[in-house]
């Protein structure tokens, strides 16, 4: 799980910065959940997109890939071409 807290303090105000950090440590409402890249990839709808085509081969650790049907490489979320065949 990844959490993020954004605190705005005036520049060069060391005491306020420390007080804000202490408050954030005690106040759970100041924190927001951040989705990881893998979670976002799983939630992406790939219907009629390159990523759901049987010709698409994704590059390792990337959202891009190459097309075995002869198209240029690109993002998995790109709109499918006329050679699109859904993975069964």
C-alpha positions in Angstrom: 0.0 0.0 0.0 1.2 3.5 -0.9 0.1 6.6 0.9 0.7 10.3 0.2 0.4 13.4 2.4 0.8 16.9 1.0 1.6 19.7 3.5 2.1 23.3 2.5 4.3 25.4 4.8 6.0 28.8 4.3 9.6 28.7 3.0 12.4 28.6 5.7 9.9 28.2 8.5 11.5 25.2 10.3 9.2 25.2 13.3 6.0 25.2 11.3 7.4 22.4 9.1 8.1 20.2 12.1 4.7 21.0 13.6 2.9 20.1 10.4 4.9 16.8 10.1 3.9 15.9 13.7 0.2 16.7 13.0 0.3 14.5 9.8 1.8 11.7 11.8 -1.3 11.8 14.1 -4.0 12.7 11.6 -5.0 9.9 9.3 -7.4 12.1 7.3 -4.4 14.0 5.8 -3.2 11.0 3.9 -4.5 9.7 0.6 -4.1 6.2 -1.0 -2.0 6.1 -4.2 -2.6 3.4 -6.7 0.4 1.6 -8.0 1.2 1.3 -11.7 0.2 -2.4 -11.6 -3.2 -1.6 -10.1 -3.9 1.0 -12.7 -2.9 -1.4 -15.5 -5.3 -4.1 -14.2 -8.2 -1.6 -14.1 -7.7 -0.2 -17.6 -10.4 -1.2 -20.1 -8.7 -2.7 -23.2 -11.8 -3.6 -25.1 -11.1 -2.9 -28.8 -7.6 -1.7 -27.9 -4.2 -3.1 -29.0 -3.6 -4.6 -25.6 -6.5 -7.1 -26.0 -5.4 -8.2 -29.5 -3.8 -11.5 -30.1 -1.1 -9.9 -32.2 0.1 -7.5 -29.5 3.3 -8.4 -27.6 3.9 -6.2 -24.6 7.5 -5.2 -23.8 8.8 -6.2 -20.4 8.1 -3.7 -17.7 6.3 -1.3 -20.1 2.8 -0.4 -21.3 4.1 -0.4 -24.9 4.5 -3.4 -27.2 5.0 -4.5 -30.8 2.4 -5.8 -33.3 3.0 -9.2 -34.9 0.5 -8.3 -37.6 2.9 -5.7 -39.1 1.8 -2.5 -37.4 4.3 -0.2 -35.7 4.9 -0.6 -31.9 2.9 1.5 -29.5 0.8 1.8 -26.3 -1.5 -1.1 -25.3 -4.3 1.4 -25.0 -4.2 2.5 -28.6 -7.4 2.0 -30.6 -7.4 -1.3 -32.4 -6.6 -1.4 -36.2 -8.6 -3.3 -38.9 -6.5 -6.5 -38.2 -7.7 -6.6 -34.6 -8.5 -10.1 -33.3 -9.6 -10.3 -29.7 -7.7 -12.8 -27.4 -10.0 -15.7 -26.6 
